[in-house]
Amino acid sequence: MKKNRNPYPCLECDLDRLSENLAALIERCHDSNIEVTGVVKAFAAQKEIVRVYERSNVKFIATSRIDQLRAMREAGINKKPLMLIRIPMLSELPDVVALSDISLQSDITVLRATNDEAKKQNKIHDVILMMDLGDLREGFWLAEEAVNAAVEIENELKNLHLAGVGVNLSCYGSVKPARRNMQALVNLAAEIERTIGRQLEWVSGGASTSMYMALGGMMPYRINMLRIGEFGLLGGIYGCYPDFMHRDVFTLKAEVIECRDKPSHPIGELEVDAFGRTRTYEDRGIRRRALLAVGRMDYGDPADIIPRRKGVEVLGASSDHTILDVEDVKDEIKVGDVLEFDVTYGALAYLSSADSVCVTTKGGNS
Ligand SMILES: *Cc1c(COP(=O)(O)O)cnc(C)c1O
């Protein structure tokens, strides 16, 4: 799948650490009666890594993209139901029905068209209705709209099965999951259940940012699913890194192609950088710099890669190069060395989908 045949740059995933992270977070969610949907979009659903989810106790494997669903089907990932977590495009519904078992939905037009497609394919497709509780990304805005959609699915859209309701927070609007918005979701679920006269299987209370509530025993009882990506992959999320999780599942490895003393301030009349930005540079005199054969094309933002070695500092990057200050460790670094970095969620998504970056795994035999 990847075009680069050279070993570097490379993104390495430690499958054992990932497996331990999943087991630890799933066990704690189970303590609160919560099932985990494993979200695999952040590593582009690379199949060796998805296998770890397949062997774990997640209930569903989820991604936002059809091409990743197709790749998982083709790789024979079939031990868990697959969930599509981006609201479907009307233009992709044949694939949505063919490739996913359950999808998140927020629009009655799309729901009706999904039903028509499911009928064509002679399938019953499960759906979860998303409610926008203030984060202002996807979801029904009025409870009445969501209830009406639920009733129409239940009574008229015979090739859909209404499996539950859900919410997404902390994305566009930075809204924190809390008692109030979780209770609003539970209330919506109760209202739908009263109206259609049966229980819903799932009340899906968000993503990794909701984990702190589950860990603290603060989730309302009726919330019984979280859709978790980052927390398992990076060992936590902003404000919540429990000590029982590994934070070094993923490692970026990149090779040094130049290492020499240079001034720290550019020479000549300054204009804009490779991306048209005006920049300022601190003059720290002559310092040892290392150049890495990896750049923004591979990971996005240089602020999103964090050197493992103390004394190494990321100064900046262009499309294909990363510039490091290595003055403090200058006797330890030379051309040909491979340096290691932690990655943020953003960098992980870029690195795993870039054709120029190898994805390798270690462990995974247990
Ligand atoms: C990406 C995504 C998730 C997972 O988010 P994490 O922060 O990685 O846990 C869950 N639900 C939806 C709808 C998403 O788009």
The ligand as an SDF file (V2000), in Angstrom:
LIG
                    3D

 15 15  0  0  0  0  0  0  0  0999 V2000
  -12.7430   10.5190   15.7030 C   0  0  0  0  0  0  0  0  0  0  0  0
  -14.0280   10.2140   16.3490 C   0  0  0  0  0  0  0  0  0  0  0  0
  -14.0710    9.4940   17.5400 C   0  0  0  0  0  0  0  0  0  0  0  0
  -12.8070    9.0740   18.2810 C   0  0  0  0  0  0  0  0  0  0  0  0
  -12.1840   10.2030   18.8210 O   0  0  0  0  0  0  0  0  0  0  0  0
  -10.9220   10.0450   19.8100 P   0  0  0  0  0  0  0  0  0  0  0  0
  -10.7340   11.4150   20.3260 O   0  0  0  0  0  0  0  0  0  0  0  0
   -9.8080    9.5640   18.9780 O   0  0  0  0  0  0  0  0  0  0  0  0
  -11.2880    9.0840   20.8550 O   0  0  0  0  0  0  0  0  0  0  0  0
  -15.2960    9.1750   18.0720 C   0  0  0  0  0  0  0  0  0  0  0  0
  -16.4490    9.5540   17.4630 N   0  0  0  0  0  0  0  0  0  0  0  0
  -16.4620   10.2720   16.3170 C   0  0  0  0  0  0  0  0  0  0  0  0
  -17.7660   10.6430   15.7110 C   0  0  0  0  0  0  0  0  0  0  0  0
  -15.2500   10.6190   15.7260 C   0  0  0  0  0  0  0  0  0  0  0  0
  -15.2740   11.3300   14.5870 O   0  0  0  0  0  0  0  0  0  0  0  0
  1  2  1  0
  2  3  1  0
  2 14  2  0
  3  4  1  0
  3 10  2  0
  4  5  1  0
  5  6  1  0
  6  7  2  0
  6  8  1  0
  6  9  1  0
 10 11  1  0
 11 12  2  0
 12 13  1  0
 12 14  1  0
 14 15  1  0
M  END
$$$$
